[in-house]
Amino acid sequence: MKENYRDKLKELVRLERHSNAEVIRALKQVQVKGLHLDWGHSSLFHYCVNELGYSHAAASRRVSTVYLALDVP
């Protein structure tokens, strides 16, 4: 029983990592295409906070990651 929880948690963490990477890839496209501007947000950060509901800290981490991904191919 305990091993089932352990295995389940490992799988959830794997899925979380994958979904986080997908979110960053999608946010990168939003930034590159300027979609946040079309949607009425002055910056990707404001889009993440006001539209996606991230905290300021969480939005900042994601936006920083997007900018890093844009700088490092």
C-alpha positions as CSV (number, residue, x, y, z in Angstrom):
1,M,0.0,0.0,0.0
2,K,2.8,2.5,0.9
3,E,4.6,1.7,-2.3
4,N,1.5,2.5,-4.3
5,Y,1.5,6.0,-2.8
6,R,5.2,6.3,-3.5
7,D,4.9,5.2,-7.1
8,K,1.8,7.4,-7.6
9,L,3.6,10.5,-6.2
10,K,6.6,9.9,-8.5
11,E,4.3,9.7,-11.5
12,L,2.5,12.9,-10.4
13,V,5.8,14.7,-10.2
14,R,6.8,13.4,-13.6
15,L,3.5,14.7,-15.1
16,E,4.0,18.0,-13.2
17,R,7.4,18.5,-14.8
18,H,6.0,17.8,-18.2
19,S,3.1,20.1,-17.8
20,N,5.4,22.9,-16.5
21,A,7.5,22.6,-19.6
22,E,4.4,22.8,-21.8
23,V,3.3,25.9,-20.0
24,I,6.7,27.6,-20.5
25,R,6.6,26.6,-24.2
26,A,3.1,28.1,-24.6
27,L,4.1,31.3,-22.7
28,K,7.1,31.6,-25.0
29,Q,4.9,31.6,-28.0
30,V,2.6,34.1,-26.4
31,Q,5.6,36.4,-25.9
32,V,7.1,35.9,-29.3
33,K,3.7,36.5,-31.1
34,G,2.8,39.4,-28.7
35,L,-0.6,37.7,-28.0
36,H,-0.7,39.1,-24.5
37,L,-0.9,42.6,-26.1
38,D,-3.8,41.5,-28.3
39,W,-5.5,40.2,-25.2
40,G,-5.2,43.6,-23.5
41,H,-2.2,43.0,-21.2
42,S,0.8,45.3,-21.2
43,S,3.3,42.5,-20.5
44,L,3.6,38.8,-20.2
45,F,3.9,39.2,-16.5
46,H,0.6,41.0,-16.2
47,Y,-1.0,38.4,-18.4
48,C,0.3,35.6,-16.1
49,V,-1.0,37.4,-13.0
50,N,-4.3,38.9,-14.2
51,E,-5.4,36.3,-16.7
52,L,-3.8,33.0,-15.6
53,G,-4.1,33.8,-11.8
54,Y,-0.4,33.2,-10.9
55,S,0.9,34.9,-7.8
56,H,3.5,37.6,-8.5
57,A,6.3,35.3,-7.5
58,A,5.1,32.4,-9.7
59,A,4.5,34.7,-12.6
60,S,8.0,36.2,-12.2
61,R,9.6,32.7,-12.2
62,R,7.7,31.7,-15.3
63,V,8.4,35.0,-17.2
64,S,12.1,34.8,-16.3
65,T,12.2,31.2,-17.6
66,V,10.5,32.3,-20.8
67,Y,13.1,35.1,-21.3
68,L,15.9,32.7,-20.6
69,A,14.5,30.3,-23.1
70,L,14.4,33.1,-25.7
71,D,18.0,34.0,-25.1
72,V,19.3,30.5,-25.1
73,P,18.2,28.5,-28.1
